[in-house]
């Protein structure tokens, strides 16, 4: 059988031998080309050799689907700068922290972990679960590395349920920079005001200055924390959470009216009103002619629902219009006055909430920022939880989300 050789991809090593065991694993015997090492005590270069340490075996990236190991005798050096005869063992920049794998293999492990699990990667590669876990901690860490960021631009704050039925919530803080790149900067095991504020205050001052918007829902803990740290001008209460609030009374009215009509109308006539939930939630311009006919029929049978629906559509139209904040203030104030003067009283509770958070809701019209990217991130979190059969530690949440979002950029 013809033989071929591959150059070793670590320039500071010299290949002096190789063997293959009965499992097909390849072991390369190597030695270092370096002629000095940094003294672990004084930090200066030691150049005088003082023998060897015991043999180390370090796993490298595979070849032809066969595991590869590097076998090396680290050189010991005598430090001439220390007066007590200090010796030091040479350190290698190609070895990952912990000394069991190479940096290149850690990169390979990280690539395999993207949208996967530690258990699955362990089975595919033959590398132990603990070694892979160590690699994750080495390359990602348990918390954000601020040195990797130069611009935060938009911060999103939201909560997720960690375990249903246990009142166990996590707070997820993410950023979307000016290039549209999304990353997670924190997963906190509490949504309490003090915990959120402590994290926001820990952001370096130079990065705080780059924050243009902080998007969140109307949870007072998030709102107050963001205002105290960044000020009122940057806080944006997400428009989709606002829409959810004023659509809720409309949905309740629709449900009650449909129940009434089911009892009052003949079956043939009631069937013409099927699918009204989605028709009411769409913009009128997006409806087909058949849907418009259904809506007109519903308006005929329920004048109260017609008034409420048209009132909600007018507010939606304000948010959909690209106008400046000052113009939006006038339009929303007019909507409130018009609604309060009418006999449509279904939005009274919503109007109180709107008045309370109005300055932050109106900040949406400055740059039309919203927390849509946070809601998308929540879906990734749910997928990760199902994939990993639950993630109990916030550190694991942070690491897996960071890897899923930034892994291809960092390790491919």
C-alpha positions as CSV (number, residue, x, y, z in Angstrom):
1,X,0.0,0.0,0.0
2,X,1.4,3.4,-1.0
3,X,2.4,5.7,1.9
4,X,2.0,9.5,2.1
5,X,3.0,12.1,4.6
6,X,1.4,15.2,5.9
7,X,3.2,18.2,7.3
8,X,2.6,18.9,10.9
9,X,0.5,22.1,11.3
10,X,2.4,23.3,14.4
11,X,5.5,25.2,13.2
12,X,7.3,25.0,16.6
13,X,7.4,21.2,16.6
14,X,9.6,18.7,14.8
15,X,8.3,15.3,13.9
16,X,10.7,12.5,14.9
17,X,8.5,9.4,14.8
18,X,5.0,8.0,14.4
19,X,3.0,4.8,15.2
20,X,-0.5,3.5,14.9
21,X,-2.1,1.4,17.6
22,X,-4.5,-1.5,17.2
23,X,-7.5,0.9,17.3
24,X,-6.1,2.9,14.4
25,X,-5.2,5.9,16.6
26,X,-2.1,7.8,15.3
27,X,0.6,8.9,17.7
28,X,3.3,11.4,16.6
29,X,6.5,11.7,18.6
30,X,7.6,15.3,18.4
31,X,10.1,17.6,20.0
32,X,10.1,21.4,20.4
33,X,12.1,23.7,18.1
34,X,12.2,26.4,20.9
35,X,15.5,27.3,22.5
36,X,14.2,29.1,25.6
37,X,11.3,29.4,28.0
38,X,9.9,32.0,30.3
39,X,10.9,31.5,33.9
40,X,7.7,30.9,36.0
41,X,9.3,32.8,38.9
42,X,11.0,35.9,37.6
43,X,9.4,36.1,34.1
44,X,12.7,36.4,32.2
45,X,13.9,34.1,29.5
46,X,15.8,30.9,30.6
47,X,18.0,29.5,27.9
48,X,20.1,26.8,29.6
49,X,18.7,23.3,29.3
50,X,18.4,21.2,32.4
51,X,17.0,17.9,31.2
52,X,13.5,16.8,30.4
53,X,10.2,16.4,32.2
54,X,8.1,13.3,31.9
55,X,6.4,12.5,28.6
56,X,3.1,14.3,27.9
57,X,0.5,13.0,25.5
58,X,-1.7,15.7,24.0
59,X,-4.6,15.0,21.6
60,X,-4.7,16.9,18.3
61,X,-7.2,17.1,15.4
62,X,-8.0,13.9,13.7
63,X,-6.6,12.6,10.4
64,X,-8.8,10.5,8.0
65,X,-11.2,10.1,10.9
66,X,-8.5,8.6,13.1
67,X,-7.7,10.2,16.5
68,X,-4.3,11.9,16.6
69,X,-2.0,12.3,19.7
70,X,1.2,14.2,20.1
71,X,3.8,12.7,22.4
72,X,6.4,15.1,23.6
73,X,9.1,15.4,26.3
74,X,9.0,19.0,27.6
75,X,12.4,20.5,28.1
76,X,13.3,21.9,31.5
77,X,15.4,25.1,31.6
78,X,17.7,26.5,34.3
79,X,17.1,30.2,35.1
80,X,20.3,32.1,35.3
81,X,18.5,35.2,36.6
82,X,17.3,33.5,39.8
83,X,19.8,33.0,42.6
84,X,18.1,29.9,44.0
85,X,18.7,27.6,41.0
86,X,15.1,27.8,39.8
87,X,14.2,25.5,36.9
88,X,11.2,25.7,34.7
89,X,9.4,23.5,32.2
90,X,8.8,25.0,28.7
91,X,5.2,26.1,28.0
92,X,3.6,25.7,24.6
93,X,1.3,28.2,22.9
94,X,-0.4,25.5,20.9
95,X,-1.6,23.6,23.9
96,X,-5.0,24.4,25.4
97,X,-5.4,25.3,29.0
98,X,-5.4,22.1,31.0
99,X,-2.8,20.4,28.8
100,X,-4.9,17.6,27.4
101,X,-5.7,19.0,23.9
102,X,-4.3,21.3,21.4
103,X,-5.7,24.8,20.6
104,X,-6.7,23.5,17.1
105,X,-8.6,20.6,18.6
106,X,-10.5,22.9,20.9
107,X,-11.5,25.0,17.9
108,X,-12.8,21.8,16.3
109,X,-14.7,20.9,19.4
110,X,-16.3,24.3,19.5
111,X,-17.4,24.0,15.9
112,X,-19.0,20.7,16.6
113,X,-20.8,22.0,19.6
114,X,-22.7,24.7,17.7
115,X,-26.4,23.7,17.8
116,X,-25.4,20.4,19.4
117,X,-24.8,19.0,22.9
118,X,-21.7,18.0,24.8
119,X,-22.9,14.4,25.1
120,X,-23.4,14.1,21.3
121,X,-20.0,15.6,20.5
122,X,-18.4,13.3,23.0
123,X,-19.9,10.3,21.3
124,X,-18.9,11.5,17.8
125,X,-15.3,12.3,18.6
126,X,-14.5,9.9,21.4
127,X,-13.3,12.8,23.6
128,X,-14.5,12.6,27.2
129,X,-17.4,14.7,28.4
130,X,-15.2,16.4,31.0
131,X,-12.5,17.4,28.5
132,X,-15.2,19.0,26.2
133,X,-16.7,20.8,29.2
134,X,-13.2,22.1,30.1
135,X,-12.7,23.3,26.5
136,X,-16.0,25.2,26.6
137,X,-15.0,27.0,29.8
138,X,-11.5,27.7,28.3
139,X,-12.8,29.3,25.1
140,X,-16.0,30.9,26.2
141,X,-15.9,31.3,29.9
142,X,-18.7,31.7,32.4
143,X,-19.4,35.4,31.7
144,X,-19.0,38.1,29.1
145,X,-15.5,39.2,28.0
146,X,-15.9,43.0,27.5
147,X,-12.6,43.2,25.7
148,X,-14.3,41.5,22.7
149,X,-16.8,44.4,22.3
150,X,-16.2,47.9,21.0
151,X,-19.9,48.9,20.3
152,X,-23.1,47.8,22.0
153,X,-25.6,50.0,20.1
154,X,-28.8,48.3,21.2
155,X,-29.3,46.3,24.5
156,X,-32.3,44.0,24.9
157,X,-33.6,42.8,28.3
158,X,-36.1,40.0,28.6
159,X,-37.1,37.1,30.9
160,X,-37.6,33.4,30.2
161,X,-39.1,30.7,32.3
162,X,-36.4,28.3,33.4
163,X,-38.8,25.6,34.8
164,X,-42.5,25.8,34.2
165,X,-44.6,25.8,37.4
166,X,-41.7,26.7,39.7
167,X,-41.9,30.5,39.4
168,X,-38.2,30.2,38.2
169,X,-37.2,32.9,35.8
170,X,-34.0,34.0,34.2
171,X,-33.1,37.4,32.8
172,X,-31.4,37.4,29.4
173,X,-29.4,40.5,28.3
174,X,-28.4,40.7,24.7
175,X,-26.9,43.2,22.3
176,X,-27.3,44.0,18.7
177,X,-24.4,46.1,17.3
178,X,-24.5,48.6,14.4
179,X,-23.7,45.8,12.0
180,X,-26.8,43.9,13.1
181,X,-24.8,41.2,14.8
182,X,-26.5,39.6,17.9
183,X,-24.8,38.2,20.9
184,X,-25.7,37.4,24.6
185,X,-23.8,39.3,27.2
186,X,-25.5,37.8,30.3
187,X,-27.9,35.2,31.6
188,X,-28.9,36.1,35.2
189,X,-30.5,33.7,37.6
190,X,-32.9,36.4,38.8
191,X,-35.0,39.1,37.3
192,X,-34.9,41.2,40.5
193,X,-34.2,44.9,40.2
194,X,-31.0,44.9,42.2
195,X,-29.5,42.0,40.1
196,X,-30.3,43.6,36.8
197,X,-29.0,46.9,37.9
198,X,-25.8,45.5,39.2
199,X,-25.0,43.9,35.9
200,X,-25.9,47.0,33.8
201,X,-23.6,49.1,36.1
202,X,-20.8,46.6,35.5
203,X,-20.7,47.5,31.8
204,X,-17.4,49.4,31.2
205,X,-18.0,53.2,30.9
206,X,-16.5,53.3,27.4
207,X,-19.1,50.8,26.3
208,X,-22.0,52.5,28.1
209,X,-21.4,55.5,25.9
210,X,-22.0,53.4,22.8
211,X,-25.5,52.4,24.0
212,X,-28.1,54.1,21.9
213,X,-31.2,52.1,22.9
214,X,-32.3,49.8,25.6
215,X,-35.3,47.7,24.5
216,X,-37.5,45.9,27.0
217,X,-41.1,45.1,27.9
218,X,-43.2,46.9,30.6
219,X,-41.8,45.0,33.5
220,X,-41.0,47.7,36.1
221,X,-37.8,46.0,37.2
222,X,-36.3,46.2,33.7
223,X,-37.7,49.7,33.0
224,X,-36.4,51.3,36.3
225,X,-33.0,49.6,36.1
226,X,-32.4,50.8,32.5
227,X,-33.5,54.4,33.4
228,X,-31.3,54.6,36.4
229,X,-28.2,53.4,34.6
230,X,-28.7,54.8,31.1
231,X,-31.3,57.6,31.5
232,X,-34.9,58.0,30.1
233,X,-33.8,59.0,26.6
234,X,-32.5,55.6,25.5
235,X,-35.2,53.4,27.0
236,X,-37.6,51.9,24.4
237,X,-40.7,50.0,25.5
238,X,-41.2,47.5,22.8
239,X,-44.1,48.2,20.4
240,X,-45.1,44.6,20.1
241,X,-45.7,44.3,23.8
242,X,-47.8,47.5,23.5
243,X,-49.8,45.9,20.7
244,X,-50.3,42.8,22.7
245,X,-51.9,44.8,25.5
246,X,-54.4,46.7,23.3
247,X,-55.2,43.6,21.3
248,X,-56.1,41.6,24.4
249,X,-59.4,43.4,25.2
250,X,-60.2,43.3,21.4
251,X,-59.7,39.5,21.5
252,X,-61.8,39.2,24.6
253,X,-64.6,41.1,22.9
254,X,-64.3,39.0,19.8
255,X,-64.6,35.8,21.8
256,X,-67.7,37.0,23.6
257,X,-69.3,38.3,20.5
258,X,-68.7,35.1,18.6
259,X,-70.2,33.1,21.4
260,X,-73.3,35.4,21.3
261,X,-73.6,35.1,17.5
262,X,-73.2,31.3,17.6
263,X,-76.3,31.2,19.8
264,X,-78.3,33.7,17.8
265,X,-77.4,33.0,14.2
266,X,-78.4,29.9,12.1
267,X,-75.5,27.4,11.6
268,X,-75.2,28.3,7.9
269,X,-74.8,32.0,8.6
270,X,-72.4,31.4,11.5
271,X,-70.1,29.3,9.4
272,X,-69.5,32.4,7.2
273,X,-67.7,33.9,10.1
274,X,-65.1,31.1,10.5
275,X,-61.4,32.2,10.9
276,X,-62.2,35.7,12.2
277,X,-59.4,35.6,14.8
278,X,-56.7,35.9,12.1
279,X,-58.7,38.3,10.0
280,X,-59.1,40.7,12.8
281,X,-55.3,40.5,13.7
282,X,-54.3,41.4,10.1
283,X,-54.0,44.9,8.6
284,X,-57.0,45.7,6.5
285,X,-54.8,46.3,3.4
286,X,-53.4,42.8,3.7
287,X,-56.8,41.1,3.6
288,X,-58.1,39.2,0.6
289,X,-61.5,40.2,-0.9
290,X,-63.1,37.1,0.7
291,X,-61.7,38.1,4.1
292,X,-63.0,41.7,3.7
293,X,-66.4,40.3,3.0
294,X,-66.3,38.2,6.2
295,X,-65.1,41.2,8.2
296,X,-68.0,43.3,6.8
297,X,-70.4,40.6,7.7
298,X,-69.0,40.5,11.3
299,X,-69.3,44.3,11.5
300,X,-72.9,44.1,10.5
301,X,-73.8,41.6,13.2
302,X,-71.5,43.2,15.9
303,X,-71.3,47.1,15.7
304,X,-69.5,47.1,19.1
305,X,-66.7,44.9,17.7
306,X,-66.5,47.1,14.6
307,X,-65.9,50.2,16.7
308,X,-63.3,48.5,18.9
309,X,-61.5,46.9,15.9
310,X,-61.3,50.2,14.0
311,X,-60.1,51.9,17.1
312,X,-57.3,49.4,17.5
313,X,-56.4,49.6,13.8
314,X,-56.0,53.4,14.1
315,X,-53.4,52.9,16.9
316,X,-51.6,50.3,14.8
317,X,-51.5,52.7,11.9
318,X,-49.8,55.3,14.1
319,X,-47.0,52.8,15.0
320,X,-46.7,51.7,11.3
321,X,-46.3,55.4,10.2
322,X,-42.7,56.6,9.9
323,X,-43.0,59.8,11.7
324,X,-40.9,61.7,14.2
325,X,-41.4,61.4,18.0
326,X,-43.0,64.9,18.3
327,X,-45.6,64.0,15.6
328,X,-46.2,60.6,17.3
329,X,-46.9,62.4,20.6
330,X,-49.7,64.4,19.0
331,X,-51.2,61.4,17.2
332,X,-51.2,59.2,20.3
333,X,-52.6,61.9,22.5
334,X,-55.4,62.5,19.9
335,X,-56.1,58.8,19.8
336,X,-56.4,58.7,23.6
337,X,-58.8,61.7,23.6
338,X,-60.9,60.3,20.8
339,X,-61.2,56.9,22.5
340,X,-62.1,58.3,25.9
341,X,-64.8,60.5,24.3
342,X,-66.3,57.6,22.4
343,X,-68.5,54.9,23.8
344,X,-65.7,52.3,23.3
345,X,-64.7,51.6,26.9
346,X,-62.8,48.4,26.2
347,X,-59.4,50.1,26.2
348,X,-59.7,52.0,29.5
349,X,-57.2,49.7,31.3
350,X,-54.8,49.8,28.4
351,X,-54.9,53.6,28.2
352,X,-53.8,53.8,31.9
353,X,-50.8,51.6,31.1
354,X,-50.1,53.7,27.9
355,X,-50.1,56.9,30.0
356,X,-47.7,55.4,32.5
357,X,-45.1,54.3,30.0
358,X,-45.8,56.8,27.2
359,X,-42.4,58.5,27.3
360,X,-40.6,55.2,26.7
361,X,-43.2,53.9,24.2
362,X,-42.7,57.1,22.2
363,X,-38.9,56.6,22.1
364,X,-39.7,53.9,19.5
365,X,-40.3,56.7,17.0
366,X,-36.7,58.0,17.3
367,X,-35.1,55.1,15.6
368,X,-37.9,52.5,15.4
369,X,-36.0,50.2,17.6
370,X,-37.7,47.2,19.1
371,X,-36.9,44.0,20.9
372,X,-37.8,41.7,18.1
373,X,-34.3,40.3,18.2
374,X,-34.8,39.4,21.9
375,X,-38.0,37.5,21.1
376,X,-36.1,35.6,18.4
377,X,-33.4,34.8,20.9
378,X,-36.1,33.4,23.2
379,X,-36.9,30.9,20.6
380,X,-33.3,29.8,20.4
381,X,-33.3,29.4,24.1
382,X,-36.3,27.1,24.0
383,X,-34.6,25.1,21.3
384,X,-31.4,24.8,23.3
385,X,-33.3,23.7,26.4
386,X,-35.1,21.0,24.5
387,X,-31.9,19.9,22.8
388,X,-30.0,19.6,26.0
389,X,-33.0,18.2,28.0
390,X,-32.8,21.3,30.3
391,X,-30.0,23.6,31.4
392,X,-29.9,24.1,35.1
393,X,-26.9,26.5,35.4
394,X,-27.0,30.1,34.1
395,X,-23.4,29.6,33.1
396,X,-24.4,26.8,30.8
397,X,-27.2,28.9,29.3
398,X,-24.7,31.7,28.6
399,X,-22.1,29.4,27.1
400,X,-24.5,27.5,24.8
401,X,-26.3,30.7,23.6
402,X,-23.0,32.5,23.0
403,X,-21.7,29.5,21.0
404,X,-24.9,29.2,18.9
405,X,-24.8,32.9,18.1
406,X,-21.1,33.6,17.6
407,X,-19.6,30.1,17.2
408,X,-19.3,30.2,13.4
409,X,-17.7,33.6,13.5
410,X,-15.1,32.7,16.1
411,X,-14.2,29.1,15.4
412,X,-14.7,28.5,11.7
